[in-house]
Amino acid sequence: MLEQTLQKFVKDPNLVIFLCIGNIMRGDDAIGPVMASELNLIFEEQKDFLVINAETVPENYTGIIREKNPSHIIFIDAVEMDVNPGEIKLIPSDNIANYSVSTHAMPISFMIKYIESFTDAKIILIGIQPKNIDFSQEISAEVKNGIKKLSMVIKRIFNV
């Protein structure tokens, strides 16, 4: 289901921006930065993809989003979804406000509304359920497995 839904979402991409959000000091909240590292390896030779490790300040990257004018923007973050740790869900942009998204200053739903004011890009959030976002915790095994699964799905979808 995840793979088919994501593949349908990214149909006919021009430029895909992955905006990876998280705090490496807070255990499973490091999902975004870890995924950014994975995606940079996957797409290092690709020109139609831009991976941004936004850490805890995704709003700082709206200028580059405006400049690049992507066809698709994929946010990746830890999201409290009341499911098992490491589970992955695709959350449409109009549904993001219904979820507790990580621990960042500006709600992603506000940022998305701003981005939608200057681009027609299709926007989605890939959420991975964290187990623990306490300070100085390691990433849990469940979330590491979720990251590995998501990386494999993305490789298959984009044939890289």
C-alpha positions in Angstrom: 0.0 0.0 0.0 2.8 2.5 1.0 4.7 1.8 -2.2 1.7 2.0 -4.5 0.4 5.2 -2.9 3.8 6.9 -3.0 4.3 5.9 -6.6 1.0 7.3 -7.6 1.8 10.6 -5.7 5.1 11.1 -7.6 3.8 10.4 -11.0 5.4 12.5 -13.7 8.0 14.3 -11.5 10.0 17.2 -12.8 12.0 18.0 -9.6 11.4 16.3 -6.3 12.5 17.9 -3.1 12.8 15.8 0.0 12.6 18.0 3.1 13.9 15.9 6.0 13.1 17.2 9.4 14.3 16.2 12.9 16.7 16.6 15.8 19.6 14.3 16.1 19.8 14.9 19.8 16.3 13.5 20.5 16.4 9.7 19.7 13.9 8.8 17.1 13.3 12.4 16.2 16.5 12.0 14.1 14.4 10.3 11.4 14.7 13.3 9.1 18.5 13.8 9.3 19.1 10.0 9.0 16.8 9.8 6.0 18.6 12.8 4.4 21.9 11.0 4.6 20.3 7.8 3.1 18.6 9.8 0.3 21.8 11.8 -0.5 23.5 8.4 -1.2 20.6 7.2 -3.3 20.3 10.3 -5.4 23.9 11.6 -5.5 24.1 11.3 -9.3 20.5 12.4 -10.0 19.7 16.0 -11.1 15.9 15.8 -10.7 16.1 15.3 -6.9 17.1 17.7 -4.1 17.5 16.4 -0.6 17.5 19.0 2.2 18.4 18.1 5.8 16.3 20.8 7.4 16.9 19.5 10.9 14.6 21.5 13.2 14.2 24.6 11.0 12.4 23.6 7.8 11.1 27.1 7.4 14.6 28.3 6.6 14.4 26.4 3.3 11.3 28.1 1.8 13.5 30.4 -0.3 15.2 27.4 -2.0 11.9 25.8 -2.6 10.6 28.9 -4.2 13.7 29.2 -6.3 13.8 25.6 -7.5 10.0 25.4 -8.1 9.7 21.6 -7.7 6.9 19.5 -9.0 6.8 17.5 -5.8 7.8 18.2 -2.2 8.1 15.2 0.2 8.5 16.0 3.9 9.9 13.3 6.1 9.6 13.5 9.8 8.8 11.7 13.1 5.0 11.8 13.5 2.9 10.6 16.5 0.2 8.5 14.8 -0.7 6.1 17.6 0.7 3.1 15.7 3.6 0.8 16.3 7.1 2.4 16.4 8.8 2.4 13.0 5.5 2.2 11.1 5.3 4.5 8.0 2.3 6.5 6.8 1.8 8.9 3.9 -0.1 11.9 5.1 -1.7 14.2 2.5 -0.9 17.9 3.0 -4.6 18.7 3.8 -4.5 16.2 6.6 -1.2 17.1 8.3 -2.8 19.4 10.9 -4.5 16.3 12.4 -1.2 14.8 13.5 1.4 15.6 16.1 4.4 16.3 14.1 7.7 16.1 16.0 9.1 18.9 18.1 9.7 21.9 15.9 9.0 25.6 16.2 6.6 26.1 13.3 3.9 23.6 12.7 4.4 21.9 9.3 0.8 22.6 8.4 1.5 26.3 8.5 4.7 25.9 6.5 2.8 23.9 3.8 0.1 26.6 3.6 2.8 29.2 3.0 4.6 27.0 0.3 1.2 26.4 -1.4 0.9 30.2 -1.7 3.8 30.3 -4.2 4.0 26.9 -5.8 1.7 24.3 -7.4 4.0 21.5 -6.2 2.3 18.4 -4.9 3.1 18.0 -1.2 3.0 15.0 1.1 4.4 14.1 4.5 6.0 10.7 5.1 5.6 10.1 8.8 7.5 7.4 10.7 6.1 6.6 14.2 8.8 7.3 16.8 9.3 5.2 19.9 11.3 7.6 22.0 12.2 11.3 21.4 13.9 12.0 24.7 17.2 13.8 24.7 20.4 11.8 24.1 18.6 8.6 23.2 19.8 6.4 20.3 17.4 5.7 17.4 15.3 2.7 18.3 15.7 -0.6 16.4 12.0 -0.3 15.2 12.6 3.2 13.7 15.9 2.0 12.1 13.9 -0.7 10.4 11.3 1.8 9.3 14.0 4.0 7.8 15.5 1.0 6.0 12.1 0.0 4.6 11.4 3.5 3.4 14.8 3.8 1.7 14.1 0.5 -0.2 10.7 1.7 -1.3 12.1 5.0 -2.6 14.8 3.2 -4.5 12.3 1.0 -6.2 9.9 3.8 -7.0 12.6 5.9 -8.6 14.5 3.0 -10.1 17.9 4.0 -8.5 
